[in-house]
């Protein structure tokens, strides 16, 4: 019904920047919340940043001031601009959306496939 496709992962040096994007497609009436989570092996998946349809944002304390989430609602796309990257930011980053489908409306939570971000020291 709804799919998320991520792009932008890769290798970057500490202190550098990287930008991720995630495009939603399918039977979309609205994307109530879009955001980013990250996970390392053996660890719980954790919130990085989210943005609601109305524009409110939520950031993990560890990335506040360094990462910026934004949305292009016309393109059903969410972005994550990551600056001043640290080795601790190395993880698989997953796009997430809470979506309302076209009629008959259903509320869905959808995950992207994940993209690896590696920050070298």
C-alpha positions in Angstrom: 0.0 0.0 0.0 2.8 2.4 1.0 6.5 2.0 0.3 9.5 3.9 1.5 12.7 4.1 -0.6 15.9 5.5 1.0 19.0 6.9 -0.5 22.1 8.8 0.5 24.0 6.5 2.9 27.7 6.0 2.6 31.1 6.6 4.1 32.2 9.9 5.5 35.0 11.2 7.7 34.3 12.5 11.2 33.3 16.1 11.1 31.9 15.7 7.7 28.3 15.9 6.4 25.9 13.5 4.7 22.3 13.9 3.6 19.7 11.1 3.5 16.4 11.1 1.6 13.4 8.9 1.8 10.5 9.0 -0.8 7.1 7.5 0.0 4.9 6.1 -2.7 1.7 4.2 -3.0 -1.8 4.7 -1.8 -1.1 7.8 0.3 -3.7 10.2 1.6 -1.4 11.7 4.1 1.9 11.1 5.9 1.0 12.0 9.4 4.6 11.5 10.7 7.8 10.9 8.9 11.2 10.3 10.5 14.4 8.5 10.9 15.6 5.8 13.3 19.0 4.1 13.5 20.3 0.8 14.7 23.6 -0.9 15.3 24.1 -4.7 15.8 22.8 -5.9 19.1 21.3 -2.6 20.0 17.7 -1.3 20.1 16.5 0.7 17.2 16.4 4.3 18.4 14.7 7.5 17.3 16.9 10.0 15.5 14.4 12.6 14.4 10.7 12.9 13.4 8.5 15.5 11.8 4.7 15.6 12.0 2.5 16.8 9.2 2.0 20.1 10.9 5.8 20.7 11.1 6.6 19.9 14.7 9.9 18.1 15.1 11.4 15.7 17.7 15.2 15.0 17.9 17.3 12.7 19.9 19.4 14.6 22.4 22.5 13.0 20.8 21.9 14.6 17.4 20.2 17.9 18.4 22.1 20.8 16.9 23.9 18.6 14.3 21.1 16.9 12.4 18.1 18.6 10.7 15.0 16.9 9.5 12.9 18.4 6.7 10.0 17.4 4.5 8.8 18.1 1.0 5.2 17.3 1.2 4.6 17.8 -2.5 7.1 15.0 -3.2 6.2 12.8 -0.1 9.8 12.9 0.8 11.7 13.4 4.1 15.3 14.4 4.4 17.9 14.2 7.1 20.9 16.5 6.9 23.6 15.3 9.1 26.5 17.6 10.0 29.5 17.4 12.3 29.3 13.6 12.1 30.9 11.5 14.8 32.0 7.8 14.7 29.2 7.2 17.2 26.7 8.1 14.4 27.7 5.0 12.5 24.5 2.9 12.1 21.9 1.6 9.7 19.4 4.4 9.3 15.8 3.6 8.7 13.1 5.8 7.3 9.8 5.6 9.0 6.3 6.8 8.2 2.9 6.8 9.8 0.6 7.0 6.9 -3.1 7.3 6.1 -4.0 5.5 2.9 -6.5 6.6 0.3 -10.1 5.6 0.8 -11.0 3.3 2.5 -8.6 5.0 5.0 -6.2 2.9 6.9 -3.5 3.9 9.3 -0.2 2.2 8.6 3.3 2.3 10.0 5.9 1.7 7.3 9.6 1.2 7.4 12.3 1.7 4.7 14.9 -0.9 3.9 17.7 0.9 5.8 20.8 2.6 4.5 24.2 2.3 6.1 26.1 5.3 7.3 29.7 4.8 8.3 31.7 7.6 10.0 35.4 7.0 10.1 37.8 8.6 12.6 
